[in-house]
């Protein structure tokens, strides 16, 4: 009898222990899934200050340039005072998918809720579980302080009337699982349209020209539709997957600027299955042409056959521009411009490259000014900045030379004034800043 009584008493305890173990397992799985989803959504890019240490990840402070002023990423760490530590599930979902903050304030669309609205609620909550599992950052990031009237957040209500289609994506039963997964990644989590879709007069995405290319100020987010000249219509499935995974496809492209950041922080960490799904979907969207691009961007240019002779050929090229190339670029990209080395750490060719083959050469100038740096799983990819070494006039001459010789001559229109404007936007000085008597 006593044994039966004891068993009767222990059974509920065993059941409770089993339930707790199941809950812990379920919670751990949710956090793991949330970590992957947060990576796919590239949350760290906008919510971690530049150069911040690992322990202050998601503490906010990243400056996002906009036509109306600088918007700073918010603290989304688990801190209860400055982060989301005391947010309810509904409050977090409303912020991510509806663009409404905890206290009811309208969020600026620098937070891409016009894409995130397409996310599933359970995915948003998995991201929240992951963020709350990390140490909090007990600090307030820089405050967004736009000038009037853009500091009136209630005005975003009217913006949403024209530009915000609320609601999660639903699978298209006529399409494959791979295609539907790719659309969810591209249109929702990765929010690719935020950069790659042009904007309308109210600065909302012009979805009638989805993925036809976006204006990022000193950078251009290129056309990624299947158009063979303006877009990526001549890229294979494997080309796209390789680019998303490594940031480089020999004879086609190497990533820089915001795309390099997206690959570094997000895309390189996705599974091959998800990368293939992205490629499948992107290759299926409507192709959109651009009259400025008369042939594929990766098919422009040729090797320089006699660089030293070009120095004295004032009719074909400016002497100083050719000399600038030899003294600043040839050591890594080769005197012919064909690049040096093979494999991941190779310096890319300057011809047959989508950056030099663009009619809009802003990306070329921005790369010369700011350099390239990608922290990849295979190692570091780096090109130094020349902002402290070359004047605005020299960078303009150099970019014109590269466009004429190795790319689309239509891009050889950069002036010193253009470079000065881009330099100022990137806060890159010439000559170098001098601090405490030391030249930086």
C-alpha positions in Angstrom: 0.0 0.0 0.0 2.8 2.4 1.0 4.5 1.7 -2.3 1.4 2.5 -4.3 0.9 5.7 -2.3 4.6 6.7 -3.0 4.2 5.9 -6.7 1.0 8.0 -6.9 2.9 10.9 -5.3 5.9 10.6 -7.6 4.1 10.3 -10.9 2.9 13.9 -11.0 6.5 15.0 -10.2 7.9 12.8 -13.0 5.4 14.2 -15.4 6.2 17.8 -14.4 9.9 17.1 -14.8 9.3 15.6 -18.2 7.3 18.6 -19.2 10.0 21.0 -18.0 12.6 19.0 -20.1 10.4 19.2 -23.1 9.9 23.0 -22.6 13.7 23.5 -22.3 14.3 21.5 -25.4 11.6 23.4 -27.3 13.0 26.7 -26.0 16.6 25.8 -27.1 15.3 24.8 -30.5 13.4 28.1 -30.8 16.5 30.1 -29.9 18.6 28.2 -32.4 16.1 28.8 -35.1 15.8 32.4 -34.1 19.6 32.8 -34.4 19.4 31.6 -38.0 16.5 33.8 -38.8 18.1 36.9 -37.2 21.2 36.2 -39.4 19.0 35.8 -42.5 17.3 39.1 -41.6 20.8 40.7 -41.1 19.6 42.3 -37.8 23.2 43.0 -36.6 23.9 45.2 -39.6 21.7 48.0 -38.5 21.5 47.4 -34.8 25.2 47.2 -33.9 27.4 50.2 -34.0 30.4 50.2 -36.4 33.4 48.6 -34.9 31.5 47.5 -31.8 32.8 44.5 -29.8 31.0 41.2 -29.7 29.6 41.9 -26.2 27.7 45.0 -27.4 26.1 43.3 -30.4 22.5 44.6 -31.0 23.2 47.6 -28.8 22.2 50.0 -31.6 24.0 53.1 -32.8 24.5 52.2 -36.5 24.1 55.4 -38.5 21.8 55.0 -41.5 22.1 57.9 -44.0 18.8 59.0 -45.5 17.8 62.0 -47.7 16.3 63.6 -44.5 19.2 63.0 -42.1 20.9 60.3 -40.1 18.7 57.6 -38.5 20.4 55.5 -35.8 19.7 51.9 -35.3 18.0 51.2 -31.9 19.0 48.9 -29.1 17.3 45.6 -29.5 19.3 43.7 -26.9 17.8 42.0 -23.9 18.4 45.0 -21.7 15.1 46.0 -20.0 15.8 49.7 -19.9 17.3 50.5 -23.2 16.5 47.3 -25.2 13.5 45.0 -25.6 13.9 43.0 -22.3 10.5 44.0 -21.1 8.6 44.0 -24.4 5.7 41.7 -24.8 5.4 39.3 -27.8 2.7 41.5 -29.3 4.8 44.7 -28.9 7.8 43.1 -30.6 5.7 41.7 -33.5 4.0 45.0 -34.0 7.4 46.8 -34.2 8.9 44.4 -36.7 5.9 43.8 -38.9 3.8 47.0 -38.5 6.5 49.6 -37.9 4.9 50.8 -34.6 7.1 51.1 -31.5 6.4 49.9 -27.9 4.9 53.3 -26.9 2.8 53.6 -30.1 5.3 55.8 -32.0 5.6 55.4 -35.8 8.9 53.9 -36.9 10.9 55.3 -39.8 11.0 52.9 -42.8 14.8 52.8 -42.4 13.6 49.8 -40.4 12.4 47.7 -43.3 9.1 46.7 -41.9 7.6 47.1 -45.4 9.5 43.8 -46.1 9.4 42.3 -42.6 5.6 42.6 -42.5 5.7 39.5 -44.8 7.4 37.4 -42.1 5.5 34.7 -40.1 4.6 35.6 -36.6 6.3 32.5 -35.2 9.6 33.5 -37.0 9.5 37.0 -35.5 9.0 35.5 -32.0 11.9 33.1 -32.6 14.1 36.1 -33.3 12.9 37.7 -30.1 13.7 34.5 -28.2 17.2 34.5 -29.6 17.8 38.2 -28.7 16.5 37.7 -25.2 18.9 34.8 -24.8 21.9 37.1 -25.2 23.4 39.5 -22.6 21.8 42.9 -22.6 23.6 46.1 -23.6 22.9 48.6 -20.9 23.4 51.8 -23.0 21.3 54.2 -25.0 22.5 54.6 -28.6 22.7 57.9 -30.3 19.2 59.4 -30.7 17.7 60.1 -34.1 17.0 63.8 -34.4 15.8 64.8 -37.8 14.9 68.4 -38.7 11.2 69.5 -39.1 9.0 68.2 -40.5 10.7 64.8 -40.7 10.9 64.7 -36.9 7.1 64.4 -36.8 6.8 60.6 -36.6 3.0 60.7 -37.0 3.6 61.7 -40.6 4.6 58.1 -41.2 0.9 57.2 -41.0 0.4 58.9 -44.3 3.5 57.4 -45.8 2.1 53.9 -44.9 -1.1 54.7 -46.8 0.8 54.9 -50.0 3.7 52.4 -49.4 2.8 49.8 -46.9 1.0 46.6 -47.8 0.5 44.8 -44.4 0.4 41.0 -44.2 2.5 37.9 -44.1 3.4 36.1 -47.4 1.4 33.1 -48.3 2.8 30.3 -50.4 1.9 30.1 -54.1 0.6 26.5 -54.6 1.4 26.7 -58.3 5.1 27.2 -57.5 7.7 24.8 -56.1 8.7 24.6 -52.4 12.1 25.9 -53.4 10.6 28.9 -55.2 8.3 29.7 -52.2 11.2 29.5 -49.8 13.3 31.7 -52.0 10.5 34.3 -52.2 10.2 34.3 -48.4 13.9 34.8 -48.0 14.2 37.5 -50.6 11.0 39.5 -50.1 10.7 39.2 -46.3 13.8 38.1 -44.3 16.7 39.3 -46.5 14.6 42.4 -47.6 16.6 42.6 -50.8 14.1 45.1 -52.3 15.0 47.7 -49.7 18.2 48.4 -51.6 17.7 46.9 -55.1 14.2 48.3 -55.9 14.0 52.0 -57.0 12.0 54.5 -54.9 9.0 56.5 -55.8 8.4 60.2 -55.1 7.4 59.4 -51.5 10.5 57.3 -51.0 8.6 54.0 -50.9 9.6 51.0 -53.0 8.4 51.2 -56.6 7.3 47.6 -56.8 6.4 48.0 -60.5 10.1 48.0 -61.0 11.1 45.4 -58.4 14.8 44.7 -58.2 15.6 47.0 -61.1 18.3 48.8 -59.1 18.3 51.3 -56.2 20.0 54.6 -55.5 22.0 54.5 -52.3 23.6 57.9 -52.6 27.3 57.2 -53.2 26.5 53.6 -54.1 24.2 51.9 -56.6 22.4 48.7 -55.7 22.5 47.0 -59.2 19.7 45.7 -61.2 19.3 42.0 -60.2 16.4 41.1 -62.5 17.0 38.4 -65.2 17.5 41.1 -67.9 20.6 40.0 -69.8 22.1 43.5 -70.2 21.1 45.5 -67.2 20.6 42.6 -64.8 21.9 39.2 -64.1 20.3 37.3 -66.9 23.6 35.8 -68.1 24.4 34.4 -64.6 23.9 30.7 -63.9 22.2 29.3 -60.8 25.7 28.3 -59.5 27.1 31.8 -60.3 24.5 33.3 -58.1 24.9 30.8 -55.2 28.7 31.2 -55.3 28.4 35.0 -55.2 26.0 34.9 -52.3 28.3 32.5 -50.4 31.7 34.1 -51.2 31.1 37.5 -52.6 33.1 36.7 -55.7 32.6 35.1 -59.1 35.7 35.3 -61.3 35.0 37.1 -64.5 31.8 38.6 -63.3 31.7 40.3 -59.9 33.2 40.9 -56.4 31.1 42.4 -53.6 31.8 45.8 -52.0 29.8 48.4 -50.1 26.5 47.4 -48.5 26.4 44.1 -50.6 29.7 43.0 -49.0 28.2 43.7 -45.6 25.1 41.7 -46.4 27.3 38.7 -47.5 29.6 39.0 -44.6 26.9 39.3 -41.8 24.1 37.3 -43.4 24.3 35.5 -46.7 27.5 33.5 -46.3 26.0 31.9 -43.2 22.9 30.5 -44.9 22.6 26.9 -45.9 23.3 25.9 -49.5 19.6 24.9 -49.8 18.5 28.4 -48.9 21.0 30.1 -51.2 19.8 27.9 -54.0 16.2 28.9 -53.2 17.1 32.6 -53.3 18.8 32.1 -56.7 15.7 30.2 -58.0 13.4 33.0 -57.0 15.5 35.9 -58.2 16.0 34.3 -61.6 12.2 34.0 -62.0 11.2 37.7 -61.4 10.3 39.9 -64.4 13.3 41.2 -66.3 13.6 45.0 -66.4 15.8 46.6 -68.9 17.8 49.9 -68.7 18.6 51.8 -71.9 22.0 52.9 -70.4 23.2 49.3 -70.4 23.7 48.1 -73.9 25.5 44.9 -73.1 26.0 42.8 -69.9 28.0 44.6 -67.3 30.4 41.7 -67.0 31.3 41.8 -70.7 32.8 45.2 -71.0 36.5 46.1 -71.3 39.7 44.4 -72.3 43.2 43.9 -71.0 45.6 46.8 -71.4 48.1 45.5 -73.9 50.8 48.1 -73.5 50.4 50.2 -70.3 53.7 52.0 -70.6 53.0 53.1 -74.1 49.6 54.4 -73.0 51.4 56.8 -70.7 52.6 58.9 -73.6 49.4 58.5 -75.7 47.7 61.7 -74.7 45.1 61.2 -77.4 43.8 57.9 -76.0 44.3 58.4 -72.3 45.3 61.2 -70.0 49.0 60.8 -69.1 48.6 61.4 -65.4 45.6 59.0 -65.2 47.6 56.2 -66.8 50.5 56.9 -64.4 48.0 56.9 -61.5 46.9 53.4 -62.4 50.4 52.1 -62.6 51.4 53.5 -59.3 48.2 52.7 -57.3 46.4 49.8 -59.0 48.8 47.7 -61.1 50.5 46.0 -58.1 47.4 44.1 -57.2 45.3 44.1 -60.4 48.1 43.7 -62.8 49.5 46.1 -65.4 47.0 44.6 -67.9 44.1 44.9 -65.4 43.6 41.1 -65.6 44.0 40.6 -61.8 46.5 38.6 -59.9 46.2 35.1 -58.4 43.6 32.4 -58.4 41.0 31.3 -55.9 39.4 33.1 -53.0 42.3 35.4 -52.2 42.9 36.5 -55.9 42.7 40.2 -56.8 39.9 40.5 -59.4 40.2 41.4 -63.0 39.1 45.0 -63.7 37.5 44.0 -67.1 34.6 41.6 -67.3 33.5 43.0 -63.9 30.0 44.3 -63.1 31.4 47.3 -61.2 33.6 48.7 -64.0 31.0 47.6 -66.6 28.3 49.8 -65.2 27.2 53.0 -66.9 26.9 54.5 -63.5 30.4 54.5 -62.0 29.6 55.5 -58.4 30.5 52.1 -57.1 33.9 52.3 -58.8 34.6 55.7 -57.2 33.3 54.5 -53.8 35.6 51.5 -53.9 38.6 53.7 -54.7 37.7 56.1 -51.9 36.7 53.6 -49.2 38.3 50.3 -50.2 36.8 46.9 -49.6 36.8 44.7 -46.6 34.9 41.4 -46.2 35.3 39.1 -43.2 34.6 35.8 -44.7 34.7 32.3 -43.4 37.4 31.5 -45.9 39.5 34.5 -44.7 39.8 38.2 -45.1 39.2 40.1 -48.4 40.7 43.5 -48.4 41.5 46.4 -50.7 42.9 49.6 -49.1 41.2 53.0 -49.2 42.9 55.6 -51.3 41.0 58.5 -49.9 44.0 59.7 -47.9 46.4 59.2 -50.8 44.7 60.7 -53.8 43.0 64.0 -54.3 39.5 64.4 -55.7 40.9 65.3 -59.1 43.2 62.2 -59.1 40.4 59.9 -58.2 38.2 61.4 -60.9 41.0 60.9 -63.5 41.7 57.3 -62.3 38.1 56.3 -62.4 37.7 57.7 -65.9 40.8 55.7 -67.0 39.4 52.5 -65.5 36.0 53.0 -67.1 37.5 53.7 -70.6 40.1 50.9 -70.6 38.5 48.2 -68.5 34.8 48.9 -68.4 31.9 50.8 -69.9 33.1 54.2 -71.4 29.7 55.7 -70.6 30.8 55.7 -66.9 33.8 57.9 -67.6 32.0 61.1 -66.6 33.2 61.5 -63.0 34.4 64.9 -62.0 36.4 66.1 -59.0 33.2 67.7 -57.7 31.4 64.3 -57.8 34.3 62.8 -55.9 34.3 65.6 -53.3 30.6 65.1 -52.7 31.0 61.3 -52.2 34.1 61.8 -50.0 32.1 64.2 -47.7 29.2 61.7 -47.5 31.7 59.0 -46.4 33.6 61.3 -44.1 36.9 60.5 -45.8 39.4 63.3 -45.8 42.4 64.4 -47.9 45.0 65.0 -46.8 44.9 62.5 -43.8 43.6 63.7 -40.5 46.4 64.6 -38.1 45.7 63.8 -34.4 48.3 64.4 -31.6 50.9 65.1 -34.2 50.6 61.8 -35.9 49.4 61.5 -39.4 46.6 58.9 -39.7 
